[in-house]
Amino acid sequence: GKWIAGTSTSEGRAWVWEVETGRGQKLKGPLGGVCGLSWGPDGKRIAGRSTSRGRAWVWEVETGRGHGLKGLSGGVEELSWRPDGKWIAGTSKWGRAWVWEVETGRGRELWE
């Protein structure tokens, strides 16, 4: 791929780096730690979760801009992209399952 991603334990932020140039881009979003990064199928977006707030986020890799996924306000444990990149599924530590529309960030609970 064109990019690699990682998290900084000292800053509690996520970064992406362009492989060929080494140029780094901080992913703007939740304060506190970020973990559980998951690349979108097109390689242009990446999802992750905030360790301090437990919310899921999606970022545009080129710009570093992102938005929170609405609905499940805490405890997001796992994230998985649909192959077409339009939806993300997630589970919570309380046994809840959600799906979110990537473009809008709107979600709905599947079951509890």
Secondary structure, DSSP 8 states (H G I E B T S, - for coil): --EEEEEETTTTEEEEEETTT--EEE----SS-EEEEEE-TTSSEEEEEETTT--EEEEETTT--EEE-SS--S-EEEEEE-TTSSEEEEEETTS-EEEEETTT--EEEEE-
